[in-house]
Amino acid sequence: MMKALFNNLVISFIQLLPRKFIRIFAYKYVAGENITDVLNVIKTLNLKGFAVTVDILGEHTSDIMTANNIRQDYEYLITKIDEQKLDCNLSIKPSHLGMDISNECVINNMTHILQKASDNNNFIRIDMEDSTQTDATIDLYQNLKNNFDNIGIVFQAYLHRTEQDVKSQINIKDFNVRICKGIYKESPKIAIKERKKINDNFLKILRKLMENNVYVGIATHDLTLIKRSCEIIDKLKIQSNKFEFQVLYGVPMSGWLEKHLSKNYKVRIYVPYGKDWYDYSIRRLKENPDIAGHVIRDLFRK
């Protein structure tokens, strides 16, 4: 209780600081504002044995020109990843590419990106946003999957509907999914609220995916959940080329990433970058208050 209170006080305090101070800690969790920054971070992580997925920060784009410009940024990023032979794919929020504008807009932009990625032997994952976007995101994925194999999706274990959503997709050829807990604030009518029940649902879905030979990105910082995921992998004798562990850039993992690498498990780091670093950083702190303790130590060290 005291730890949670302290973390929340730290978060409230941080939001009162000028941006130049917040930048001090934010750049531990965000790879800068431009493509040069993020390419340098990708190289460093690759040299340490980690794969990467990159997200250009932003969401809910409201005009077509901006959405098209973001698409061009992703296409250029794909070109640079290929030129520099980096182990890196992309994670994209549909609302960033115009899903709030029109179905035609987001399909057009995603099609261009997927074609560029296909030409450069790369992979695109459609991120899942809040529950108001779930049906539209699944429809978008199914539409694009008809023409592209280099595409994956995300499902969130805290939604009651997710088990059925996974079952409806599980027999799709080359189905590739990231399973995470979910971070958005949702009504108890549609979302599981208890941590243990969310974890149980996560593991239930993970087991179902693995039993059906689906490639899974296991995305969590919950150490208990990671241990139990490893138990499922061992019990089912899942080959290491059928899954990967995924974590956010900069979040401490108590040595688990190195443990995964020592077992020849793939570890992919989710690396965000872009001009929207401030909003992302504050949101990430609110979603994961335990980071606050690390942040305050970083501030005092600086």
C-alpha positions in Angstrom: 0.0 0.0 0.0 2.8 2.5 1.0 4.8 1.6 -2.2 1.7 2.2 -4.4 1.1 5.6 -2.6 4.7 6.6 -3.1 4.7 5.7 -6.8 1.5 7.6 -7.4 3.0 10.7 -5.6 6.1 10.4 -7.8 4.0 10.3 -10.9 2.0 13.4 -9.8 5.3 15.2 -9.0 6.9 14.3 -12.3 4.0 15.8 -14.3 4.7 19.2 -12.6 8.3 19.2 -13.9 9.4 21.1 -17.0 9.7 18.9 -20.1 13.5 19.2 -20.2 13.7 17.4 -16.8 11.2 14.7 -17.9 13.3 14.1 -20.9 16.1 12.9 -18.6 14.2 9.8 -17.6 11.9 9.5 -20.7 14.8 8.7 -23.0 15.5 5.6 -21.1 12.1 4.3 -22.3 11.9 6.1 -25.7 14.5 5.9 -28.4 14.5 9.7 -29.1 12.6 11.8 -31.6 14.0 10.9 -35.0 15.0 8.0 -37.2 18.7 8.4 -36.5 18.0 8.0 -32.8 16.0 4.9 -33.2 18.3 3.2 -35.7 21.2 3.7 -33.2 19.1 2.1 -30.4 18.2 -0.9 -32.7 21.8 -1.5 -33.5 22.8 -1.4 -29.9 20.0 -3.9 -28.9 20.8 -6.2 -31.9 24.5 -6.3 -30.8 23.3 -7.5 -27.4 21.3 -10.3 -29.0 17.9 -8.8 -28.9 15.4 -8.5 -31.8 13.4 -5.2 -31.9 10.0 -4.0 -33.0 9.6 -0.2 -33.5 6.5 1.9 -33.0 6.4 5.5 -34.2 4.6 7.2 -31.4 1.1 8.7 -32.0 -2.5 7.6 -32.4 -5.9 8.9 -33.5 -4.8 10.8 -36.5 -7.6 13.1 -37.7 -6.7 14.1 -41.2 -5.7 12.1 -44.3 -2.5 14.1 -45.2 -1.0 13.5 -41.7 -1.9 9.8 -41.9 -0.3 9.5 -45.3 2.8 11.3 -44.0 3.0 8.8 -41.2 2.7 5.9 -43.7 5.7 7.4 -45.6 7.7 7.6 -42.4 7.1 3.9 -41.8 8.1 3.1 -45.4 11.3 5.0 -45.0 12.0 3.2 -41.8 11.6 -0.1 -43.5 14.1 1.0 -46.2 16.7 2.0 -43.5 16.2 -1.3 -41.6 16.9 -3.2 -44.7 19.9 -1.1 -45.8 21.5 -1.6 -42.4 20.5 -5.3 -42.1 18.9 -4.8 -38.7 16.8 -7.4 -36.9 13.7 -5.3 -36.5 10.1 -5.3 -37.5 7.3 -2.8 -37.0 4.3 -2.4 -34.6 1.6 0.0 -35.9 -1.5 1.4 -34.3 -4.4 1.5 -36.8 -5.7 4.8 -35.5 -2.3 6.3 -36.3 -2.8 5.5 -39.9 -6.3 6.8 -40.2 -8.7 4.2 -38.9 -10.7 7.0 -37.2 -10.9 8.8 -40.6 -12.2 6.0 -42.8 -11.7 2.3 -43.5 -10.4 3.2 -46.9 -7.7 5.5 -45.5 -6.3 2.9 -43.0 -6.5 0.0 -45.5 -4.7 2.1 -48.2 -1.9 3.1 -45.8 -1.5 -0.4 -44.3 -1.4 -1.9 -47.8 1.4 0.3 -48.9 3.4 -0.4 -45.7 2.8 -4.2 -46.0 3.9 -4.2 -49.6 7.0 -2.3 -48.8 7.7 -4.7 -45.9 7.1 -7.7 -48.1 9.5 -6.4 -50.7 12.1 -6.0 -47.9 11.4 -9.3 -46.2 10.0 -7.6 -43.1 7.0 -8.1 -40.9 4.2 -5.8 -39.6 2.2 -6.3 -36.4 -1.1 -4.4 -36.0 -1.3 -3.2 -32.4 -4.5 -3.5 -30.5 -5.9 -0.3 -29.0 -8.8 0.2 -26.6 -12.0 -1.8 -26.8 -13.8 0.7 -29.1 -11.3 -0.3 -31.8 -11.3 -4.1 -31.3 -13.8 -5.2 -33.9 -12.4 -2.7 -36.5 -8.9 -3.9 -35.9 -9.8 -7.6 -36.3 -11.7 -6.8 -39.5 -8.7 -4.8 -40.8 -6.3 -7.7 -40.0 -8.6 -10.2 -41.8 -8.9 -7.9 -44.8 -5.1 -7.5 -45.1 -4.4 -11.1 -44.3 -6.1 -12.1 -47.5 -3.3 -10.5 -49.5 -0.3 -10.5 -47.1 1.4 -13.2 -45.0 3.8 -10.8 -43.3 1.2 -9.6 -40.8 0.3 -10.3 -37.2 -2.1 -9.0 -34.6 -2.4 -8.5 -30.8 -4.9 -9.8 -28.4 -5.4 -8.6 -24.8 -6.0 -11.2 -22.0 -8.0 -8.8 -19.8 -10.9 -8.7 -22.2 -13.7 -11.3 -21.6 -14.1 -11.6 -25.4 -10.4 -12.5 -26.2 -10.7 -16.3 -25.8 -13.4 -16.4 -28.4 -11.6 -13.9 -30.6 -8.5 -16.1 -30.6 -10.6 -19.2 -31.4 -12.1 -17.5 -34.4 -8.6 -16.8 -35.8 -6.6 -19.8 -34.7 -6.9 -21.8 -37.9 -5.8 -19.0 -40.2 -2.7 -19.9 -42.2 0.5 -18.5 -40.6 -1.4 -17.0 -37.7 1.0 -14.9 -35.7 -0.2 -13.2 -32.5 1.2 -11.2 -29.6 -0.7 -11.9 -26.3 -0.5 -9.2 -23.7 -2.5 -8.3 -20.6 -3.9 -5.1 -21.9 -3.4 -1.5 -20.5 -6.5 0.5 -21.3 -9.0 1.4 -18.7 -12.1 -0.6 -19.5 -15.5 -1.3 -17.9 -15.8 -4.4 -15.7 -18.6 -5.4 -18.1 -16.0 -6.2 -20.8 -12.7 -6.5 -18.9 -11.4 -8.7 -16.2 -10.1 -6.6 -13.2 -8.5 -9.1 -10.9 -4.7 -9.6 -11.6 -4.9 -13.4 -10.9 -7.8 -13.9 -13.2 -6.1 -11.8 -16.0 -3.0 -14.0 -15.6 -5.0 -17.2 -15.6 -6.8 -16.1 -18.8 -3.4 -15.1 -20.4 -2.0 -18.6 -19.7 -5.2 -20.3 -20.8 -5.0 -18.5 -24.2 -1.2 -19.0 -24.4 -1.6 -22.7 -24.0 -4.4 -22.9 -26.6 -2.2 -21.0 -29.1 0.8 -23.2 -28.5 -1.3 -26.4 -28.6 -2.4 -25.3 -32.1 1.2 -24.5 -33.3 0.6 -20.8 -33.5 3.6 -18.5 -33.3 3.2 -16.4 -30.2 4.8 -13.2 -28.9 4.6 -13.5 -25.1 4.4 -9.8 -24.0 4.6 -9.2 -20.3 6.8 -7.8 -17.5 5.0 -9.9 -14.9 7.8 -12.2 -13.6 5.3 -14.7 -12.2 3.5 -14.8 -15.6 6.9 -15.3 -17.3 7.8 -18.2 -15.1 4.4 -19.9 -15.7 4.7 -19.3 -19.4 8.1 -21.1 -19.3 6.4 -24.0 -17.5 3.9 -24.3 -20.4 6.7 -24.2 -22.9 8.6 -26.9 -21.1 5.5 -29.1 -20.5 4.4 -28.9 -24.1 7.9 -29.2 -25.4 7.5 -26.1 -27.6 10.4 -25.4 -30.0 12.1 -22.1 -29.5 11.2 -21.0 -33.1 7.5 -21.0 -32.3 7.5 -18.2 -29.7 9.4 -15.1 -28.5 9.3 -13.0 -25.3 8.5 -9.3 -25.7 9.1 -6.4 -23.4 9.1 -2.6 -23.5 12.3 -0.8 -24.0 13.9 0.4 -20.7 11.7 -1.6 -18.3 13.8 -3.5 -15.8 13.4 -7.3 -16.0 15.6 -8.6 -13.1 17.9 -10.6 -15.4 15.1 -12.5 -17.2 16.0 -11.2 -20.7 19.5 -12.7 -20.3 18.0 -15.9 -19.0 15.9 -16.2 -22.1 18.8 -15.6 -24.4 20.9 -18.2 -22.5 18.1 -20.7 -23.4 18.2 -19.7 -27.0 14.8 -18.0 -26.7 14.2 -15.0 -28.9 13.6 -11.8 -27.0 12.1 -8.8 -28.8 12.3 -5.3 -27.4 9.4 -2.9 -28.2 11.0 0.4 -29.0 8.9 3.6 -29.4 10.2 6.8 -30.8 8.9 10.1 -32.1 7.8 13.6 -31.3 5.0 12.3 -29.0 7.5 11.0 -26.5 6.1 13.2 -23.6 2.5 11.9 -23.7 3.8 8.3 -24.1 6.1 8.6 -21.2 3.5 10.0 -18.8 1.0 7.4 -20.0 3.5 4.6 -19.5 4.2 5.8 -15.9 0.5 5.7 -15.1 0.1 2.3 -16.6 3.0 0.8 -14.8 3.5 2.8 -11.5 6.3 0.5 -10.4 8.5 2.3 -13.0 8.3 5.4 -10.8 10.8 4.1 -8.3 13.3 3.5 -11.1 12.6 7.0 -12.5 13.2 8.8 -9.2 16.5 7.0 -8.8 17.5 8.0 -12.3 16.6 11.7 -11.6 18.8 11.7 -8.4 21.7 10.1 -10.3 21.4 12.7 -13.0 
